[in-house]
Amino acid sequence: MPVRRFRGLRALLTAAAAGALSLIGFTAPADAAGTGASDTWNPPSNLVQPLNEVWRHVESTYPDLYGFKNYGWDQVMANKGSLNYCVRWESDQPVTAQMRDQIQAALGRQSKKWIDSVAGFENFPYKEVPVKVVGWAVKNRSTLQWSDNSVDIYTGLDGAGAPQCSPDCGRFFHQDGNYSKCPGGAARHYDQSLWLTKGFGGGAGGDWGQRIGSEYMLGALNQDNIHILLHEIGHTYGLDDFYDWTPTGVGGFLMQAGTADHITEFDKWMYRDFWRHLKNRYGL
């Protein structure tokens, strides 16, 4: 599967391959006050300068910041307030129906944490963005230990031999919204892949979805914050990495890998800032 990356994700993939982003053993920073979305752009005074620095950095380093049309925002808006996923299960560990449902539930909870940060902010039109897993890709059908037809099952492989959800059903491959060759039609298309790979350290993320370790995901199903997945979802919405610099006066936030295990107030305002700069493309 081709991988389209936002600025910073090439370094993320390299680090992930080396297991450098396992994010184990750090001390989570204290979060700033406030949890809900603000109606307008009025960040706390101590965050104004670093937020301006981040956006100037994004504008100067993203090669097609305003022309790119497959951010997570674009997917949500195209679907009128929902997201579909396909799970790529790159492991030989059997998956029960209960595990399948737990993975969908955990993914939905993590996605909701980001959406809650922007619901009600500057004309963002959705209070909830439901997440539905519509398919699973696996090398051997027998690995999936259920017989119901609640999700589509794919057994095709990509060029590297990893399980591949049908390209005919994937938004990454059909950004024009034409899913006429998808067996289940547009209703069964997937916007992103949750790629769960045995032995994979760290993570990767982009408009195509997120990739993390299968063992990590299974071990974190009941956690409030699945922080590596949260970080990678942030990339899907366009948020950058911070390997080589730190905005003035802030430190310890989710998108600065390894320094926080939850979405901090600074992360929330970076996320809102991205929406603020893109909302005009949707007439909002």
C-alpha positions as CSV (number, residue, x, y, z in Angstrom):
1,M,0.0,0.0,0.0
2,P,1.4,3.4,-0.9
3,V,2.0,5.7,2.1
4,R,1.2,9.4,1.8
5,R,2.8,11.3,4.6
6,F,2.3,14.7,6.1
7,R,5.4,16.7,7.0
8,G,7.3,14.8,9.7
9,L,5.9,11.4,9.1
10,R,9.0,10.1,7.2
11,A,11.0,10.6,10.4
12,L,8.2,8.9,12.4
13,L,8.3,5.8,10.2
14,T,12.0,5.6,10.5
15,A,11.9,5.9,14.3
16,A,9.0,3.5,14.5
17,A,10.9,0.8,12.6
18,A,13.7,1.1,15.2
19,G,11.2,1.0,18.1
20,A,12.2,4.5,19.1
21,L,8.7,5.6,19.8
22,S,7.6,3.0,22.3
23,L,6.8,5.8,24.7
24,I,7.4,3.7,27.8
25,G,8.5,5.1,31.1
26,F,7.8,8.8,30.7
27,T,6.1,11.1,33.3
28,A,2.9,12.6,32.0
29,P,2.8,16.4,32.3
30,A,0.1,18.2,34.2
31,D,-2.6,19.5,31.7
32,A,-3.8,23.1,31.6
33,A,-7.2,23.9,32.9
34,G,-10.2,23.4,30.6
35,T,-11.4,20.3,28.8
36,G,-14.2,21.3,26.3
37,A,-14.0,23.1,23.0
38,S,-14.0,26.9,22.9
39,D,-16.6,28.6,20.6
40,T,-14.0,30.9,19.1
41,W,-10.3,31.3,18.7
42,N,-9.2,32.5,22.2
43,P,-6.4,30.3,23.4
44,P,-4.9,31.0,26.9
45,S,-2.4,33.8,26.7
46,N,0.5,31.6,27.5
47,L,-0.2,29.5,24.4
48,V,-0.6,32.3,21.9
49,Q,3.0,32.6,20.9
50,P,3.8,28.9,20.7
51,L,0.6,28.3,18.6
52,N,1.7,31.1,16.2
53,E,5.1,29.5,16.0
54,V,3.6,26.1,15.2
55,W,1.4,27.4,12.4
56,R,4.2,29.4,10.9
57,H,6.3,26.3,11.0
58,V,3.5,24.3,9.3
59,E,3.1,26.9,6.6
60,S,6.8,26.9,5.8
61,T,7.4,23.2,5.8
62,Y,4.3,21.4,4.5
63,P,4.8,21.3,0.7
64,D,1.0,21.5,-0.1
65,L,-0.6,22.6,3.1
66,Y,-3.7,24.2,1.6
67,G,-3.9,22.2,-1.6
68,F,-3.9,18.7,0.0
69,K,-7.5,17.4,0.2
70,N,-7.4,14.2,2.2
71,Y,-6.8,15.3,5.8
72,G,-9.0,13.6,8.4
73,W,-11.1,16.8,8.2
74,D,-11.8,16.2,4.5
75,Q,-12.9,12.6,5.3
76,V,-15.3,13.6,8.0
77,M,-16.8,16.3,5.9
78,A,-17.2,14.0,2.8
79,N,-19.0,11.5,5.0
80,K,-21.2,14.1,6.6
81,G,-19.9,13.3,10.1
82,S,-18.7,9.8,10.3
83,L,-15.6,7.7,9.6
84,N,-15.2,4.1,8.3
85,Y,-12.2,1.9,9.0
86,C,-10.7,-1.3,7.8
87,V,-8.4,-3.2,10.1
88,R,-5.2,-4.7,8.6
89,W,-4.4,-7.6,11.0
90,E,-0.7,-8.4,10.3
91,S,-0.4,-11.1,12.9
92,D,-1.1,-14.8,13.3
93,Q,-2.8,-14.4,16.6
94,P,-6.4,-15.5,16.4
95,V,-9.1,-12.8,16.8
96,T,-12.4,-13.6,18.4
97,A,-15.6,-11.7,17.8
98,Q,-15.2,-10.2,21.3
99,M,-11.7,-8.9,20.4
100,R,-13.0,-7.6,17.1
101,D,-15.7,-5.6,18.9
102,Q,-13.3,-4.4,21.6
103,I,-10.9,-3.0,18.9
104,Q,-13.7,-1.1,17.3
105,A,-14.9,0.3,20.6
106,A,-11.3,1.3,21.6
107,L,-10.7,3.0,18.3
108,G,-14.0,4.9,18.6
109,R,-13.1,6.2,22.1
110,Q,-9.7,7.5,20.9
111,S,-11.2,9.2,17.8
112,K,-13.8,10.8,20.0
113,K,-11.2,12.4,22.2
114,W,-10.0,14.5,19.2
115,I,-13.5,15.3,18.0
116,D,-14.5,16.4,21.5
117,S,-11.7,19.0,21.3
118,V,-13.3,20.7,18.3
119,A,-17.0,20.1,18.7
120,G,-18.7,23.5,18.9
121,F,-15.6,25.4,17.8
122,E,-15.8,27.8,14.9
123,N,-18.7,26.2,13.0
124,F,-17.4,22.6,13.2
125,P,-20.7,21.0,12.3
126,Y,-20.7,17.7,14.3
127,K,-20.9,17.0,18.0
128,E,-20.2,13.4,17.4
129,V,-18.3,11.6,14.6
130,P,-19.1,7.9,14.8
131,V,-16.4,5.4,13.9
132,K,-17.4,2.1,12.2
133,V,-15.1,-0.8,11.3
134,V,-16.5,-2.1,8.0
135,G,-13.7,-4.6,7.1
136,W,-10.8,-6.7,8.2
137,A,-7.8,-7.8,6.1
138,V,-5.9,-10.9,7.1
139,K,-3.5,-13.4,5.5
140,N,-5.6,-16.5,6.6
141,R,-9.3,-16.3,7.0
142,S,-9.1,-18.9,9.8
143,T,-7.3,-16.4,12.0
144,L,-10.6,-14.5,12.4
145,Q,-12.7,-16.7,14.6
146,W,-16.2,-15.5,13.8
147,S,-18.7,-16.5,11.1
148,D,-21.1,-13.6,11.0
149,N,-21.0,-11.1,8.2
150,S,-20.8,-7.9,10.2
151,V,-17.6,-6.8,8.5
152,D,-16.2,-7.5,5.0
153,I,-13.2,-9.9,5.0
154,Y,-10.2,-9.4,2.7
155,T,-7.4,-11.9,2.2
156,G,-5.4,-10.0,-0.5
157,L,-1.8,-8.9,0.2
158,D,0.1,-5.7,-0.7
159,G,3.4,-5.7,-2.5
160,A,5.3,-6.3,0.7
161,G,3.1,-9.3,1.7
162,A,1.0,-7.5,4.3
163,P,-2.8,-8.0,4.5
164,Q,-4.5,-5.4,2.4
165,C,-8.0,-4.1,2.5
166,S,-9.5,-3.9,-1.0
167,P,-8.1,-0.8,-2.8
168,D,-11.5,-0.6,-4.6
169,C,-13.1,0.3,-1.3
170,G,-10.4,2.7,0.0
171,R,-10.7,6.5,0.1
172,F,-6.9,6.8,-0.2
173,F,-7.2,5.2,-3.7
174,H,-10.5,6.9,-4.6
175,Q,-10.6,10.4,-3.3
176,D,-13.2,11.3,-5.9
177,G,-15.7,9.2,-3.9
178,N,-16.2,6.7,-6.7
179,Y,-16.6,3.3,-5.0
180,S,-18.5,1.7,-7.9
181,K,-16.0,-1.3,-7.8
182,C,-16.3,-1.8,-4.1
183,P,-18.2,-5.1,-3.5
184,G,-20.3,-3.5,-0.7
185,G,-20.7,-0.1,-2.4
186,A,-20.1,3.3,-0.9
187,A,-21.6,2.3,2.4
188,R,-18.8,-0.3,2.9
189,H,-15.9,1.9,1.8
190,Y,-13.2,2.7,4.3
191,D,-11.6,6.1,4.9
192,Q,-8.7,4.8,6.9
193,S,-6.9,1.7,7.8
194,L,-6.0,0.6,11.4
195,W,-2.9,-1.4,10.6
196,L,-2.0,-3.7,13.5
197,T,1.4,-5.3,13.0
198,K,2.9,-8.0,15.2
199,G,6.2,-6.8,16.7
200,F,5.9,-3.2,15.4
201,G,7.4,-0.7,17.7
202,G,6.1,2.9,17.9
203,G,3.7,4.0,15.2
204,A,3.0,5.8,11.9
205,G,0.1,7.9,10.7
206,G,-1.2,9.9,7.8
207,D,-4.3,10.3,5.6
208,W,-4.3,6.6,5.0
209,G,-4.8,5.8,8.7
210,Q,-2.6,4.6,11.6
211,R,-0.1,1.7,12.1
212,I,0.8,0.4,15.6
213,G,1.8,-2.9,17.1
214,S,-0.9,-5.5,17.4
215,E,0.3,-6.6,20.9
216,Y,0.3,-3.0,22.0
217,M,-3.2,-2.4,20.8
218,L,-4.6,-5.6,22.5
219,G,-2.8,-4.7,25.7
220,A,-4.3,-1.2,25.7
221,L,-7.9,-2.0,24.8
222,N,-9.3,-1.0,28.2
223,Q,-7.0,2.0,28.7
224,D,-8.5,5.5,28.8
225,N,-5.7,6.9,26.6
226,I,-4.1,4.6,24.0
227,H,-1.5,7.3,23.5
228,I,0.4,6.0,20.5
229,L,-2.8,5.6,18.6
230,L,-3.9,9.0,19.7
231,H,-0.7,10.5,18.5
232,E,-1.0,8.8,15.1
233,I,-4.7,10.0,14.7
234,G,-3.3,13.5,15.3
235,H,-1.2,13.1,12.2
236,T,-4.2,12.0,10.2
237,Y,-5.7,15.4,10.9
238,G,-2.5,17.1,9.8
239,L,-0.7,17.7,13.1
240,D,3.1,17.7,12.9
241,D,5.9,16.0,14.9
242,F,8.3,17.9,17.1
243,Y,11.6,16.0,16.9
244,D,13.9,18.9,16.2
245,W,12.3,21.9,18.0
246,T,9.9,22.8,20.8
247,P,7.5,25.8,20.7
248,T,8.3,28.5,23.1
249,G,7.2,27.9,26.7
250,V,5.6,24.5,26.2
251,G,6.8,21.0,26.7
252,G,5.1,17.7,27.4
253,F,2.3,17.4,24.9
254,L,1.0,14.4,22.9
255,M,2.3,15.4,19.5
256,Q,5.8,15.7,21.0
257,A,6.3,12.0,21.0
258,G,7.2,10.4,24.3
259,T,6.3,13.4,26.5
260,A,2.6,12.9,27.2
261,D,0.1,10.1,27.4
262,H,-3.0,12.1,26.6
263,I,-4.3,15.1,24.5
264,T,-3.1,18.2,26.4
265,E,-4.6,21.7,26.2
266,F,-1.8,22.6,23.8
267,D,-2.7,19.7,21.5
268,K,-6.3,20.7,21.6
269,W,-5.5,24.2,20.5
270,M,-3.2,23.0,17.7
271,Y,-6.0,20.8,16.5
272,R,-8.5,23.6,16.6
273,D,-6.0,25.9,14.7
274,F,-5.9,23.4,11.9
275,W,-9.7,23.4,11.6
276,R,-9.7,27.2,11.8
277,H,-7.4,27.4,8.8
278,L,-9.2,24.8,6.7
279,K,-12.9,25.5,7.4
280,N,-13.3,27.9,4.5
281,R,-12.8,25.1,2.0
282,Y,-16.1,23.7,3.3
283,G,-17.9,27.0,3.1
284,L,-17.9,27.4,6.9
